[in-house]
Amino acid sequence: MPTMTIRISDEEQDLIKEYASQERRAVSDVVRLAILDRIEDYYDLRDLRTAKAEHAKNPVTYTHEEIMAKYGN
C-alpha cells in the first residue's frame, strides 16, 4: 500500500491526534477519511452544478409515479 507524507504544524498534529484518540481511530484513518470526504464533496458539488445547468436548459420534471409507470416493476 502506498504511503503519502504531508507537512503540518505541531498544533495541527496535536489537534488531529486528539480527534483520532476521541474517535478511537488511527491518525492515518482519520486523515485518509477526511481527504476522501473532501474529494467526494467536491465531486458531489460539481455534479449538482452540472445537473442544475442542464435543468435550467430543459426544465422538464417527472413525478415518482410517472417514473415508476415507465421503468418500475
C-alpha positions in Angstrom: 0.0 0.0 0.0 1.5 3.4 -0.9 2.4 6.0 1.7 2.0 9.8 1.5 3.7 12.4 3.6 2.1 15.7 4.5 3.6 18.7 6.3 1.6 20.1 9.2 2.3 22.3 12.2 2.7 21.0 15.7 -0.7 22.5 16.6 -2.4 20.7 13.7 -0.7 17.4 14.6 -1.9 17.8 18.2 -5.4 18.5 17.0 -5.5 15.6 14.7 -4.1 13.2 17.3 -6.6 14.4 19.9 -9.5 13.9 17.4 -8.3 10.5 16.4 -8.0 9.5 20.1 -11.5 10.7 20.8 -12.8 8.7 17.8 -10.7 5.7 18.8 -9.2 5.6 15.3 -5.7 5.6 13.9 -4.4 9.0 12.8 -3.9 7.7 9.3 -7.5 6.6 9.1 -8.8 10.0 10.3 -6.6 11.8 7.7 -7.5 9.4 4.9 -11.2 9.6 5.6 -11.1 13.4 5.8 -9.4 13.7 2.5 -11.7 11.3 0.8 -14.8 13.0 2.3 -13.5 16.3 0.9 -13.0 14.9 -2.5 -16.4 13.3 -2.5 -17.9 16.7 -1.5 -16.1 18.3 -4.5 -17.5 15.8 -7.0 -21.0 16.0 -5.5 -21.0 19.8 -5.8 -19.6 19.6 -9.4 -22.3 17.1 -10.3 -25.0 19.2 -8.7 -23.9 22.3 -10.6 -23.9 20.3 -13.9 -27.4 18.9 -13.1 -28.7 22.4 -12.3 -27.3 23.8 -15.5 -28.9 21.0 -17.6 -32.2 21.5 -15.8 -32.1 25.3 -16.5 -31.8 24.5 -20.2 -34.6 21.9 -20.2 -36.7 22.2 -17.0 -38.8 19.1 -17.6 -39.6 17.1 -14.5 -41.4 13.8 -13.8 -43.2 12.6 -10.8 -42.3 9.5 -8.9 -45.4 7.8 -10.2 -44.5 8.7 -13.8 -41.1 7.2 -13.5 -42.4 4.0 -11.8 -45.0 3.6 -14.5 -42.4 3.9 -17.2 -39.5 2.0 -15.6 -40.7 0.4 -12.4 -42.0 -3.1 -11.7 
